[in-house]
Amino acid sequence: MKRKKKVFVRITLLIVFLGIVGVIGFNKLFNTEYNSLNDMDKSMIEQLSEVYETYDNNSGDIWQEGYNFNNIPLVLTPVSKDKGMLHTYSYVIGVDKLENSIFSKKIEVPKEMNLPPIYRVSFLSPSLLKTWMPANFIFSDIGNQHVTFFKYNPLSTTALNTEKSFKYFLMHEVFHEYRQVPLWKNVNDLTSTIFIEERNKEQYQLLLLEFAILDKANEISNKDELVNVLSDFVTAREYRYNKFQYMKQEKLVETLEGCAQYIEYNYSNLVGDLVKPPFTVDGKVAGFKDVFNKEALENFVKGASLNGFMDKDLYYYVGSLEGVLLDKLHINWKDRVENNELIYDIMKDEIYKRADGKINNIEEIKNKYGYDNFEDEAEIIINNFN
């Protein structure tokens, strides 16, 4: 009986050993050139090639000199769905420990893609255990390098020039980790969701007033006219903040998320994609008026509550548009953000300087932008919070 058990264990170990050898051998010997890869992997590499080329030539136009995506070590893992776990390999760029690993094989890509060496690493590699977590991305160390672990799927690799595409999602999260986290002393104090202590109709009617002003500002190219409109925006927001003190948390979220969204817009502009401020929906550019009119809100709430969108997602778009508008005024705001100033506070400071005391009062601003017309929309928002 003992002899049979020993034979069984030996056979099992042999099968496991042969399986490991087989997996390693397949990774080393098959589909090692770009043209032999599946369509999803090809699309990921094509998007990555465009990102590298754009940062090589225009990194200062995406954020500013000194930040370059191309220096980031990457582990890119194909999965079948959002936050998927099952996979058989990952692609690795710039991770020193894995370049000569037994589990790795260099993939030959066309020279015109101008990519650094890409290695395909088997799922058996102990260094890649974190790729099995049910998350789209994490940041962790491999050896002495801080590495981005990121997953791509059929949706993110086919939505080529929208915010849902692999390249935009990757650039956004990498920017948070490698440009913002090391520089923001108070980043750990930022909450991912704004917990609002009181929700009422007036609050959201005032917020919709701000959006109407931002839409107007986004249409303007003349600097003097833009200063006048943004002075209305600052006045309206300060009025709301004086009535609802706890809403100031939104300034933190719009700075953190807005700056990451801002680089997406700059990148899109450079490569001719359709991702443009303040919103891009189904390949079409939309203003706040298109997202917050009565019909659009009613359609939205049929499929979801407004909590997540109103408490966090909204500020990606508000903050990024604030950055775009500051650019129109040729204000050097990025250095100030990286020194822990908030993007709205920078705008307020600069607009007060340039408005030279020519500030409309809140009642004039309400009449000018149709405050009374936002009652129905504010009511829909209030009625659709959980």
N, C-alpha and C positions, 0 to 999 in steps of 0.2 A: 504493500500500500504506500509506504514511504517512497519507494522507488518510483512509483507512478506519479506521485506528487512532485518529486524532483524533476521528472521528465516534463511534466506539465508546466512547471515554473520555467524550465529552460526553454521550452518551445515558445511560451508567452514572451519571455525576454527577447528571444530571437526575432519573433514577429515584430515586437516594438522597435528593436534595433533596426531591422530591415525597413520598417515604416519610416523611421527618422531619416535613415540614409536615402530612402526613396524621395521623401519630401525635399531634403537638401539637394539631392541630385536633380530633381525636376526644376527647382528654382535656379540651379546653376546652368542647366543645359538647354532649357526650352523657353521660347518666347523672350529672348534676351535683346531683341532689337525693337525699336519704336514701331516699325510697320507690322510687327507680329502681335502687338498688344491689342487688347479689346478696346472697343470704342470709348468706354467710360474712362479708361486710363489714358487713352490718347487725348481726349478732351481736357482732362485735368492737366496733362503736361503742356498742351497748347496754351491753356489759360496761364499757366505758370510761366511759360516762355514770354508771353506778352507782358506779364507783370515785371519780370526781371529786366526786359528790354526797356520798359517805360521808366523804371526806377534808375537804370543805368544812365539814361539820357536826361531825365527830368525830375530827379528826386526833390530838388528844391521847389519845384512847382506843385508837388503833391502835398508836402507839408513845409519843410524848410531844410536847408543844408544841414548835414549832420545826422539826419535820419534816413536810413536806406534799408528797405525791406530785405534786400538781397544778402544782408549779413546774418540773417536769422536761420539757425539750424532747424530743419523741418523733418517731421515724420508724418507722412500722408497715407492714410489708410482707406481703401475702398470698402464700402459697406452697401447693403441693399436698400437701406431706409434711414430716415432721420434718427440719430442716436443709436444706430445699429451696432452690433457687437461682433457678429460672425464674419471672419475674413481668413485668408490664407497667407497674406503678405502685406507689407507696407513699402512705400517708396521713401527713401531717406536722402536728404541733401544736407551736406555740411556737418554731419555728425561724425566726428573723428573716430570714435570708438567702433563704429559699425562699418567703416570703409573696408577693412581687411578681415572682417569676421567670417567665420566658416558659413554663417547663415546668409551671407550677402553675395550679390552678383551685380556688377555694373551693367546698366542698361545703355545700349548705344542709341543715341538720339541724333538727328540731323544737325550738322554743325551750324546751320543757319538759325537754329533755335537759340543759340548763344546761352545755353544753360550750363551751370556747373555740373560736375559729375553726379549722376543719379544712380542710386543703388536700390535694388529690390531686396528686401530682407524678409526671410521666412518668419511666419508667426511663431516658430519655435524659439526664436531668439529671446533669452531671458530679459534683455534690455527693453523689450517691447511689450512687457506684460500689461502695461497701462493701456494699451490699445484695446483691451477687452472690456474696459469700463463703458457703461451705457451713457456716454457723453459725446457730444460732437467735437469738443476740444478740451485739452488740459495743457498745463505748462509744467514741466518737470525736468530734473537734471539727468543727463546721461554722462557719466564721468564728470568732467569739470565744465560741461557746457549746459546752459539753460536752453531747453528744447521745446518747440511747439509740437504737440501731438494733435493732429487735425484729421477729421474724417470727411470724405466726399461720397456722394451717392448719385443715383441716376438723375434726380431732379436738379441738384446743384451743378452738374456738369452739362446739362442740356439747356438750362436757363442762362444763355451765354451773356447777354448784355442787360441783365436786370439785377436788382439788389439781391435776388435769391441765388445768384450764381456763386460757385465755389470761390472764385478769385476775390469777390467783394467781401464775402463773409470772412475769408482768411485774412485779408488785409485789415479789416476792421478789428478783429480780435488781437492780431499781432500788434497793431498800433497801441491798443490798450496796455498790453503786457510790457512791451519793450520801449515805448516812448512815454507813456503816462505814469505807470506804476512806480518806476524808479525815481521819477521827478516830483510827483505829488506827495508832499509830506503827510497830507491828511486823507489820502485816498481810501484808507481802511475805514474812515468815518462815513463814507458815502453809502447810502442805502440804495439797493437796487429798485426799490419801490417807494413811492411817496405815500406814507400813511396819512390820509387826510382826516382830521378830527371832526370837521364839519363840512358838509356839502350842502350848498343851497343854490337856488336859481341865480341870485345876483352874482355869485362868484363866477359861474360859468358864462353868464351873459357878458361879464367884464372880460373874461378870457377870450370869448368870441370877438369882442371888440378889438382886442390886441391882434388877433389873427387877421381881421380885416385891414388893419394898419400894415401888418407885415406883407400881405398880398400887394398892397399899394406900393410899399417900399421896393418890393422885388421887381416891379415894373419900371423903376426909375433908373436912369443912368446919370442924370445931371446931379452933381455933388451937392449943390446948394439946396436943391429941391429935396434930395434924399435926407439931408440933415433936418429939414423942416418936418418931414414925415416921421423920421425916427424920433424926433423930439416928442411927437404925439404918442408914439409907442411907449417911450420912457415915462411920460406923464400918466398914461393909462395904467401901466404896470405898477408904478409907485402908488397910485391910488388904490389898486387892488391889494398890494402888499400892506398898506396901512390899515385896510379893513380885515385882512386875513393873514396874520403874521406867520402862521405855520406853513404857508405856501412857499416860503423862501427856500425850502428844500429843493424846489424845482430848479433853482439856479445851479445847484451842484450837479444834478443829474444831466441837465442840458449841456453843461460844460464837458463833463466826462464823455457822454455818449455823442453829443453834437460834434465834438472835434474828430472823433473816429468816423462819424458819418461824413463830415466835411472832406476828409481825404478821399472817400469814395467818389464824391462829386468832382473833385479836381482830377482824379484819375480818369473818370469817365469822359471828362471834357478833353483830356489829352488824347484818348484813343478813339473818340467818336462814338461812345456808347450812349444809351438812352437814359442813363441814370442821372437825373437832374433835380435840383431843388425846386420847391420844398418837398414834393412827392412825385414819384413815378409809379403809375398804376397801369399794369398791362401795356407797357410800352408807351404810355402817354403821360406827359407832364401835367400835374394837377396842382392847383393852389389850395390854400386852406378853405376857400369858399366852395371848392368842389368836394371836399371831404366832410365838411361840417354843415352842408345845407340839409334841410329837413329830409329830403328823399334819400340822400346818401346815408344819413344817420339811421333812418328807419330800416334801410336794407342791411346795414351793418349789424344792428342789434337783433335781427332775425336769427343770425347764426352765432352770436357771441355776446358776452357782456362787455361793457366798456371799461371795466376796472383796469385791466392790464394796459390797454392802449392809453387811457387818460392819465394813469398814474406813472407810466414810464415811457412807453414807446413814442408818444407824442413829442417828447423832448429831444429825441434824436433829430427830429426835423426842425424844431424851433432853434435849437442850439447851432445846428449846421448852417441854417439860413442866416443866423446872426453873424457867423463867421464870414459868409459870402458877402453880406452887406458891409461889414467892416473892411473887407478887401476893396469894395467899390470906393470907399473913402480913403484908401491907401493908408490905413492905420496899422501900425506894427503891433498886432495884438497877440501873436503866437508866443513871442518871448515872455509877455506878461502872463499868459495862461500857464506857461511852464514855470513861472515863479509863483504859482498858487493863486493867481487872481482868477475870478470867474468871468466868463465871457460876457454875460449881461452887465456886470459891474464895469467892465472895460467900456462897453458901449455907452452906458449911462454917463460915465466920466467924460468920454470924448464928445458926446452929443451936447452935454451941458457947456463944454468949452466952446464948441463951434456954433451953438445956437445963439450965443451972445445975448442971452436974456429974452429972446423972442419965443416964449413958451405959451401955447394955448392952454386955457383952463379945461378941466375935465368935462364940463358941460358943453363947451364948444366942440370938443373932440367927439363926444357922444353923438351930437347932432350931425357932425361932419361925416361920420362913418356908419350911421344908421343903427346905433345901439338898440333902439326900440324894436328893430326888426329881428333881433336874435332871441326873442322870448321863447318861441316854439322850439328852437333848437336846444336852448338851455334846459327846457322842460324835458325833452327826450333824453338828454344826458343824465339828468337827475333821476329820472324814472328807471334807468337801466343800469344802475350800479347794484352789485350784490351786497 
